[in-house]
Amino acid sequence: MALTLFGRKDSINVQKVMWLLRELGADYTLVEKGGEFGGLDDDEFKDINVFGRVPVLQDGDFKLAESNAILRYLVQSQPGGDAFYPADLETRARIDSWMDFGSTTLYPEFMKTFSQVVRTQPRDRKPGLIAMSARRFQMETLKIGNALDGKDWLFGENFTLADIATGVYMYRFYSMPVIKRVAQGRVERWVTRLQERPAYDEIVATRYAHMFAKGS
Ligand SMILES: N[C@@H](CCC(=O)N[C@@H](CS)C(=O)NCC(=O)O)C(=O)O
């Protein structure tokens, strides 16, 4: 069945899905929606897009929003998906908890930093807010470093959805100007391994200069 992904390539939540699709080697059509492409309120899209956000996946007649739900759907519906979400109940539950951690803990701190540094004109930036959100983000990535504990990936030799749903923020966090970062050896080595994956390099480690507020 043909897969269609609605979204824009520079959205971090869309990148999560495109990254997995590329890892799976799945064919899909990208229909650009959101951001400069607009279209989220178009009548024909409203029916597909219940939450008014991207990404949205369509697989035949089936439509699904929310990036983590889409990731789980894809690994359970596409050939080879098990490798990224091993069928064992406890492993899946623990991968789910890293995915929730990505969306509910990392993402808000990442977005505070990104909004200030990238989306805000320099004269309007709040240096204290930038420093605090970047520091909080790294207090959280420390937990990724602790969990890696000598392993290549969060689940040892298996690169899983846990690495995608937490790793997707790292390229921008480590490449953003202005912010101060503290050294986190394990996390940085994990990010280097992420970057060695062609899918990450092609989809996540991409330019975002066009997203900076005019005048930056
Ligand atoms: N929890 C949602 C968040 C989706 C979301 O916030 N998407 C943003 C892009 S990252 C969006 O649709 N923004 C409006 C737009 O792009 O026009 C998910 O994980 O899919």
The ligand as a Tripos MOL2 file, in Angstrom:
@<TRIPOS>MOLECULE
LIG
   20    19     1     0     0
SMALL
NO_CHARGES

@<TRIPOS>ATOM
      1 N1          3.1390   16.1680   19.1850 N.3       1 LIG1
      2 C1          3.1690   16.4110   17.7670 C.3       1 LIG1
      3 C2          3.7550   17.7890   17.5200 C.3       1 LIG1
      4 C3          3.5680   18.2040   16.0680 C.3       1 LIG1
      5 C4          4.0270   19.6190   15.8290 C.2       1 LIG1
      6 O1          4.1700   20.4360   16.7690 O.2       1 LIG1
      7 N2          4.2490   19.9210   14.5610 N.am      1 LIG1
      8 C5          4.6630   21.2610   14.1770 C.3       1 LIG1
      9 C6          5.9420   21.1630   13.3220 C.3       1 LIG1
     10 S1          7.3100   20.5050   14.2490 S.3       1 LIG1
     11 C7          3.5940   21.8970   13.3230 C.2       1 LIG1
     12 O2          2.7500   21.2440   12.7490 O.2       1 LIG1
     13 N3          3.6290   23.2140   13.2540 N.am      1 LIG1
     14 C8          2.7570   23.9750   12.3880 C.3       1 LIG1
     15 C9          3.3000   24.1270   11.0120 C.2       1 LIG1
     16 O3          4.3230   23.4940   10.6550 O.co2     1 LIG1
     17 O4          2.6990   24.8870   10.2490 O.co2     1 LIG1
     18 C10         3.9940   15.3030   17.0720 C.2       1 LIG1
     19 O5          4.8780   14.7370   17.7300 O.co2     1 LIG1
     20 O6          3.7280   14.9960   15.9110 O.co2     1 LIG1
@<TRIPOS>BOND
     1     1     2 1
     2     2     3 1
     3     2    18 1
     4     3     4 1
     5     4     5 1
     6     5     6 2
     7     5     7 1
     8     7     8 1
     9     8     9 1
    10     8    11 1
    11     9    10 1
    12    11    12 2
    13    11    13 1
    14    13    14 1
    15    14    15 1
    16    15    16 2
    17    15    17 1
    18    18    19 2
    19    18    20 1
@<TRIPOS>SUBSTRUCTURE
     1 LIG1         1 GROUP 0 **** ****
